[in-house]
Amino acid sequence: MKLIRSFRGIRPLAQLAAKVASHPYDVLNREEAYELAKDNAYSFLHINKPEVDMPVEVDVYHPSVYAKGRENLDRFIREGTLKQDDVATLYVYKQVMGDHQQIGLVAVASVDAYDQDLIKKHEFTRPVKEDDRVNHMDALDAQVGPVFLTYKAQAAIDTLIEKVIGGDPEYDFEADDATRHVFWVIRDEDLVSSIEGEVNALECLYVADGHHRSAAASRVKKMRQDTNSNHTGEEHYNYFLTVLFPHNQMQILDYNRLVASLNGHTVNEFLGALAEDFDIELVEEQAKPSKAREFGFYAGQQWYRLTANSNLLDKIDDSDPVASLDVSILQDFVFAPLLNIVDQRTDKNVDFVGGIRGLAELERRTAGDEWQAAFALYPTSIESLMDIADAGEVMPPKSTWFEPKLKSGLVIHSLK
């Protein structure tokens, strides 16, 4: 079964790409998106988060919001801001963030491959978020936010991608978050065919980020297939928009935790309870973990370094790819027994802070009355993600934070 194929992307004019490109829909709240879009008529947020053009009293999940997104997409195409390529092709997308760079292949991936677990998942989805993407995708008749995929790096694919980036890019701009985005259109049909062949020879792909979008694409495909008596399997609703990166270029940052209370413990009492399983060191600087099974703990304006001791290490099942994750260790040996946090997905005593915001954000959030303490974690490895997906298991919530984020609006996949 083929994993990917080429497609006729709908893209912004080169001179407008930097203005069109936007943050992904799910990293901004409504107010943040409105502020970014209000003075930029070209912002893709008008399509990806169309509530920015609706009265604040309108719920973000109301059908009129999705209709506005479709209206804005049609307008962008009608006015020439976006234009569809004449022939099906592939694209290459390079991102640069500080000293890190990653180079991905833009293609559409097979929903059938996803449904048959040749495109592997590692997270549960939340129904309300999945429904949102189904309604957005169906109303727009297009996929406008790419799913972030990874694969086990292959030298043959690297060599072919190098041929592409040796040419002139279509877009090259720096975004407002100091990330650089470079985008190539592959116009050599033989090169497109060669890349497709190498990728389709892979054993599998992995969803890194975008589980709700990929799950939504699967549902939309089924909806359309059920109402199409002439379904062939070649219709564009059988595919979903993706960017594929080799695993050895992926950058995963820490995903940290805040807790509203220490479950009735004073800080000293809590530290005393932790001492059974951790070596505890009071530190003057921020206690950013430098290795796995080391945690930072912040409370009472003081940082502590927590390192798993031999007692805890004896309890950890290293053969279990999920239980041996740092996020699982924190849950199983700290959150559940000491803080009575059973399910981090639903417990209001816990909140999550992506590592891109730094440990200073943990200090800031605990300075008020809402959050009492914070935990800093070492980043989950991409190898752990793939091991868990290969085992058919699911990661705990908020285990990975990928950076840099993919910009939305650089290319769209039409379902027509």
C-alpha positions as CSV (number, residue, x, y, z in Angstrom):
1,M,0.0,0.0,0.0
2,K,1.2,3.5,-0.9
3,L,1.9,5.7,2.1
4,I,2.0,9.1,0.3
5,R,1.4,10.7,-3.1
6,S,1.8,14.0,-4.8
7,F,-1.0,16.6,-5.1
8,R,-1.9,19.9,-6.6
9,G,-1.3,22.3,-3.7
10,I,-3.1,25.6,-3.3
11,R,-0.5,28.1,-2.2
12,P,0.0,31.8,-1.6
13,L,1.8,34.1,-4.1
14,A,5.5,34.3,-3.3
15,Q,5.3,37.9,-2.4
16,L,2.5,37.2,0.1
17,A,3.7,34.0,1.7
18,A,5.2,35.7,4.8
19,K,1.9,37.6,5.4
20,V,-0.3,34.6,4.8
21,A,1.6,32.1,6.9
22,S,0.2,31.8,10.4
23,H,0.6,29.8,13.7
24,P,-1.2,26.5,13.8
25,Y,-4.8,26.8,14.9
26,D,-4.2,25.0,18.2
27,V,-1.4,27.0,19.7
28,L,-3.3,30.3,20.0
29,N,-6.4,31.1,22.0
30,R,-9.1,33.2,20.4
31,E,-7.9,36.5,21.8
32,E,-4.3,35.9,20.7
33,A,-5.4,34.9,17.2
34,Y,-7.6,38.0,16.9
35,E,-4.7,40.3,17.8
36,L,-2.5,38.8,15.2
37,A,-5.1,38.8,12.4
38,K,-6.9,42.1,12.9
39,D,-4.3,44.2,11.1
40,N,-3.4,41.5,8.5
41,A,-6.1,40.8,5.9
42,Y,-3.8,38.1,4.4
43,S,-3.3,36.1,7.6
44,F,-4.3,32.5,7.3
45,L,-5.9,32.7,10.7
46,H,-9.0,34.1,8.8
47,I,-9.2,30.6,7.4
48,N,-7.7,28.4,10.1
49,K,-9.3,30.2,13.1
50,P,-12.2,32.0,11.4
51,E,-13.7,32.9,14.8
52,V,-11.4,36.0,14.5
53,D,-13.9,37.4,12.1
54,M,-17.0,36.6,14.2
55,P,-18.6,38.4,17.2
56,V,-17.1,37.3,20.5
57,E,-20.5,35.9,21.7
58,V,-20.5,33.3,18.9
59,D,-19.2,30.0,20.1
60,V,-16.0,28.8,18.3
61,Y,-17.8,25.6,17.4
62,H,-20.9,27.1,15.9
63,P,-21.6,26.1,12.3
64,S,-21.4,29.8,11.2
65,V,-17.7,29.8,12.2
66,Y,-16.9,27.0,9.8
67,A,-19.0,28.7,7.1
68,K,-16.9,31.9,7.6
69,G,-13.7,29.8,7.2
70,R,-15.0,28.5,3.8
71,E,-16.1,32.0,2.8
72,N,-12.6,33.4,3.6
73,L,-10.9,30.5,1.8
74,D,-13.0,31.1,-1.3
75,R,-12.3,34.8,-1.2
76,F,-8.5,34.2,-0.9
77,I,-8.6,32.1,-4.0
78,R,-11.0,34.4,-5.9
79,E,-8.8,37.5,-5.1
80,G,-5.6,35.6,-6.2
81,T,-3.9,35.5,-2.8
82,L,-4.0,31.7,-3.1
83,K,-3.6,29.8,-6.4
84,Q,-3.6,26.1,-7.2
85,D,-0.6,24.5,-8.9
86,D,-1.2,23.2,-12.4
87,V,0.2,19.7,-11.8
88,A,0.5,17.3,-8.9
89,T,3.9,17.5,-7.2
90,L,5.7,17.3,-3.9
91,Y,7.2,20.1,-1.8
92,V,10.1,20.5,0.6
93,Y,9.8,22.6,3.7
94,K,12.8,23.6,5.8
95,Q,12.5,25.2,9.2
96,V,15.3,26.9,11.1
97,M,15.1,27.8,14.8
98,G,18.3,29.0,16.4
99,D,20.9,26.4,15.8
100,H,18.4,23.7,14.9
101,Q,17.1,23.0,11.4
102,Q,14.8,20.3,10.0
103,I,13.8,19.6,6.4
104,G,10.5,17.9,5.6
105,L,8.7,16.5,2.6
106,V,5.2,17.9,2.0
107,A,2.8,15.3,0.6
108,V,-0.6,13.8,1.1
109,A,-0.7,10.6,3.1
110,S,-3.1,7.7,2.6
111,V,-6.1,7.5,5.0
112,D,-6.2,3.8,4.4
113,A,-2.6,3.5,5.5
114,Y,-3.6,5.5,8.6
115,D,-6.6,3.3,9.3
116,Q,-4.5,0.1,8.9
117,D,-1.9,1.5,11.3
118,L,0.9,1.9,8.7
119,I,0.8,5.5,9.9
120,K,1.1,4.9,13.6
121,K,-0.4,6.9,16.5
122,H,0.8,7.4,20.1
123,E,-2.0,9.6,21.6
124,F,-5.7,9.5,22.3
125,T,-7.8,12.2,20.9
126,R,-10.4,14.4,22.6
127,P,-13.9,14.1,21.0
128,V,-14.6,17.8,21.0
129,K,-11.3,18.7,19.3
130,E,-11.7,15.9,16.8
131,D,-15.3,17.0,16.0
132,D,-14.0,20.5,15.5
133,R,-11.5,19.5,12.8
134,V,-14.1,17.2,11.1
135,N,-16.5,20.2,10.8
136,H,-13.7,22.5,9.7
137,M,-12.4,20.1,7.1
138,D,-15.8,19.2,5.8
139,A,-17.0,22.8,5.6
140,L,-13.9,24.1,3.8
141,D,-13.7,21.0,1.5
142,A,-10.0,21.2,2.2
143,Q,-7.3,20.3,4.7
144,V,-5.5,23.5,5.7
145,G,-3.3,22.4,8.6
146,P,-0.6,19.8,7.9
147,V,-0.1,16.7,10.1
148,F,3.4,16.4,11.4
149,L,4.8,13.0,10.6
150,T,8.2,11.4,11.1
151,Y,9.9,8.3,9.8
152,K,13.1,6.4,10.5
153,A,15.7,8.3,8.6
154,Q,16.9,6.8,5.3
155,A,20.0,8.0,3.4
156,A,18.4,7.5,0.0
157,I,15.6,9.9,0.9
158,D,18.1,12.4,2.4
159,T,20.0,12.4,-0.9
160,L,16.9,13.1,-3.0
161,I,15.9,15.9,-0.7
162,E,19.4,17.4,-1.0
163,K,18.8,17.7,-4.7
164,V,15.7,19.7,-4.2
165,I,17.2,22.2,-1.7
166,G,20.1,22.8,-4.0
167,G,17.7,24.8,-6.2
168,D,16.0,28.2,-5.6
169,P,13.2,28.2,-3.1
170,E,9.7,29.4,-3.7
171,Y,9.5,31.1,-0.3
172,D,12.1,32.1,2.2
173,F,11.1,34.3,5.1
174,E,11.6,34.9,8.8
175,A,8.4,34.8,10.9
176,D,7.6,36.9,13.9
177,D,8.7,34.2,16.3
178,A,12.3,34.3,14.9
179,T,11.9,31.1,13.0
180,R,12.9,30.9,9.3
181,H,10.8,29.1,6.8
182,V,12.0,28.0,3.3
183,F,9.8,26.2,0.8
184,W,10.6,24.5,-2.5
185,V,8.2,23.3,-5.2
186,I,9.6,20.2,-7.0
187,R,9.1,20.7,-10.7
188,D,11.2,17.7,-11.9
189,E,8.7,14.8,-12.5
190,D,11.4,12.1,-12.3
191,L,12.5,13.5,-8.9
192,V,9.0,13.5,-7.6
193,S,8.6,9.9,-8.8
194,S,11.9,8.8,-7.1
195,I,11.0,10.5,-3.8
196,E,7.5,8.9,-3.8
197,G,9.1,5.5,-4.5
198,E,11.6,5.7,-1.6
199,V,9.0,7.0,0.9
200,N,6.4,4.3,-0.2
201,A,9.1,1.7,0.4
202,L,9.2,2.6,4.1
203,E,7.7,0.1,6.6
204,C,5.6,2.8,8.3
205,L,5.3,6.4,9.2
206,Y,4.5,7.9,12.7
207,V,2.2,10.8,13.7
208,A,4.4,13.2,15.7
209,D,1.9,16.0,16.1
210,G,-1.6,16.3,14.7
211,H,-3.5,13.3,16.0
212,H,-6.8,15.3,15.9
213,R,-6.3,16.3,12.3
214,S,-5.4,12.8,11.1
215,A,-8.3,11.3,13.0
216,A,-10.6,13.9,11.5
217,A,-9.4,13.1,8.0
218,S,-10.2,9.5,8.5
219,R,-13.8,10.4,9.6
220,V,-14.3,12.8,6.7
221,K,-13.1,10.1,4.3
222,K,-15.7,7.6,5.6
223,M,-18.4,10.2,5.5
224,R,-17.6,11.0,1.8
225,Q,-17.2,7.4,0.8
226,D,-20.5,6.4,2.3
227,T,-22.3,9.0,0.2
228,N,-20.4,8.4,-3.0
229,S,-21.8,5.4,-4.9
230,N,-18.9,5.8,-7.4
231,H,-16.1,5.7,-4.8
232,T,-12.8,4.5,-6.4
233,G,-10.3,5.1,-3.6
234,E,-8.5,7.7,-5.7
235,E,-10.6,10.7,-4.6
236,H,-8.7,13.3,-2.7
237,Y,-10.7,12.7,0.4
238,N,-8.7,9.5,0.7
239,Y,-5.6,11.5,1.6
240,F,-4.6,14.1,4.2
241,L,-2.1,16.9,4.2
242,T,1.3,16.1,5.9
243,V,4.9,17.1,6.3
244,L,7.3,14.2,6.9
245,F,10.6,14.7,8.7
246,P,13.3,12.1,9.3
247,H,13.5,11.1,13.0
248,N,17.1,12.3,13.4
249,Q,16.1,15.9,12.7
250,M,13.2,16.1,15.2
251,Q,13.5,18.5,18.1
252,I,11.3,17.6,21.1
253,L,11.2,20.0,24.0
254,D,10.2,19.4,27.6
255,Y,6.5,19.5,28.6
256,N,6.2,20.8,32.1
257,R,3.5,20.7,34.8
258,L,1.9,23.0,37.3
259,V,-0.1,21.9,40.3
260,A,-2.7,24.0,42.1
261,S,-2.1,22.4,45.5
262,L,0.2,19.9,47.2
263,N,-2.8,18.0,48.5
264,G,-2.6,19.5,51.9
265,H,1.1,19.0,52.4
266,T,3.5,21.9,53.2
267,V,6.5,22.1,50.9
268,N,8.7,20.5,53.6
269,E,6.2,17.7,54.1
270,F,6.0,17.1,50.4
271,L,9.8,17.0,50.1
272,G,9.9,14.5,52.9
273,A,7.5,12.2,51.1
274,L,9.5,12.6,47.9
275,A,12.7,11.5,49.7
276,E,11.7,7.9,49.6
277,D,12.2,7.8,45.9
278,F,14.3,10.8,45.0
279,D,17.6,12.3,46.0
280,I,16.8,15.9,46.6
281,E,19.1,18.9,46.1
282,L,18.3,22.5,46.8
283,V,19.7,24.6,44.0
284,E,20.2,28.3,43.5
285,E,19.6,28.4,39.7
286,Q,16.7,27.0,37.8
287,A,16.7,23.2,38.1
288,K,16.4,22.3,34.4
289,P,16.8,18.5,34.1
290,S,19.9,17.5,32.2
291,K,19.0,13.8,31.8
292,A,16.2,11.3,32.0
293,R,14.8,10.5,35.4
294,E,15.8,13.9,36.8
295,F,13.1,16.4,37.6
296,G,13.0,20.1,38.6
297,F,10.6,21.0,41.4
298,Y,9.7,24.6,42.2
299,A,7.7,25.8,45.2
300,G,8.0,28.7,47.7
301,Q,10.2,30.6,45.2
302,Q,12.8,27.8,45.5
303,W,14.1,25.2,43.0
304,Y,15.0,21.7,43.9
305,R,16.6,19.0,41.8
306,L,14.9,15.6,42.1
307,T,16.9,12.5,40.9
308,A,15.5,9.0,40.9
309,N,17.3,7.0,43.6
310,S,17.9,3.2,43.6
311,N,14.7,2.6,45.5
312,L,12.7,4.2,42.7
313,L,14.8,2.7,39.9
314,D,14.0,-0.8,41.2
315,K,10.3,-0.1,40.8
316,I,10.5,1.1,37.2
317,D,9.8,-1.5,34.5
318,D,12.4,-0.6,31.8
319,S,10.8,-3.2,29.5
320,D,7.6,-1.2,29.3
321,P,8.0,1.7,26.9
322,V,5.2,3.7,28.5
323,A,5.8,3.0,32.2
324,S,9.5,3.9,31.8
325,L,8.8,7.4,30.4
326,D,9.6,10.3,32.8
327,V,6.0,11.6,32.4
328,S,4.8,8.2,33.6
329,I,7.3,8.0,36.5
330,L,6.1,11.4,37.7
331,Q,2.5,10.3,37.4
332,D,2.9,6.9,39.0
333,F,5.2,7.8,41.9
334,V,4.4,11.5,42.6
335,F,1.1,12.7,41.2
336,A,-1.1,9.7,42.0
337,P,0.2,8.6,45.4
338,L,1.0,12.1,46.8
339,L,-1.2,14.5,45.0
340,N,-4.2,12.3,44.3
341,I,-4.1,13.2,40.6
342,V,-5.4,10.1,38.9
343,D,-6.1,11.4,35.3
344,Q,-4.0,14.4,34.1
345,R,-6.4,14.8,31.2
346,T,-9.3,15.8,33.4
347,D,-7.9,16.8,36.8
348,K,-8.2,20.5,37.4
349,N,-5.3,20.3,39.9
350,V,-2.8,20.1,37.0
351,D,-1.9,22.3,34.0
352,F,0.7,22.0,31.3
353,V,3.4,24.4,30.0
354,G,5.3,23.8,26.8
355,G,9.1,23.9,27.1
356,I,9.3,26.7,24.5
357,R,8.2,29.1,27.3
358,G,11.1,28.2,29.5
359,L,11.2,27.6,33.3
360,A,10.7,31.3,33.9
361,E,7.1,30.7,32.9
362,L,6.8,28.2,35.7
363,E,8.1,30.7,38.1
364,R,5.7,33.4,36.8
365,R,2.7,31.1,37.0
366,T,3.4,30.1,40.6
367,A,3.9,33.6,41.7
368,G,0.1,34.1,42.1
369,D,-2.5,32.2,44.1
370,E,-3.7,29.8,41.4
371,W,-0.7,27.4,41.2
372,Q,1.3,26.3,44.2
373,A,4.2,24.3,42.6
374,A,5.7,23.2,39.3
375,F,7.6,20.3,37.9
376,A,10.2,20.5,35.1
377,L,10.8,17.4,33.0
378,Y,13.5,16.1,30.6
379,P,12.2,15.9,27.0
380,T,10.8,12.6,25.8
381,S,13.0,11.1,23.0
382,I,11.8,10.5,19.5
383,E,13.0,6.9,19.9
384,S,10.6,6.5,22.8
385,L,7.7,7.8,20.7
386,M,8.4,5.4,18.0
387,D,8.8,2.4,20.4
388,I,5.5,3.2,22.0
389,A,3.7,3.5,18.6
390,D,5.4,0.3,17.4
391,A,4.0,-1.5,20.5
392,G,0.5,-0.2,19.8
393,E,0.6,1.7,23.1
394,V,-0.4,5.3,24.0
395,M,1.6,8.0,25.6
396,P,0.4,9.9,28.7
397,P,-1.1,13.3,27.9
398,K,1.2,16.1,27.0
399,S,4.3,14.0,26.7
400,T,5.9,15.8,23.8
401,W,6.3,19.4,22.6
402,F,7.7,19.7,19.1
403,E,9.5,22.8,17.9
404,P,9.6,24.6,15.6
405,K,5.9,24.5,14.8
406,L,4.7,24.1,11.2
407,K,3.2,27.2,9.7
408,S,-0.3,27.0,8.3
409,G,-1.1,28.5,4.9
410,L,2.0,27.6,2.9
411,V,0.1,24.9,1.1
412,I,-3.5,23.6,1.2
413,H,-4.9,20.2,0.1
414,S,-8.3,20.5,-1.7
415,L,-10.6,17.5,-1.2
416,K,-12.3,18.3,-4.6
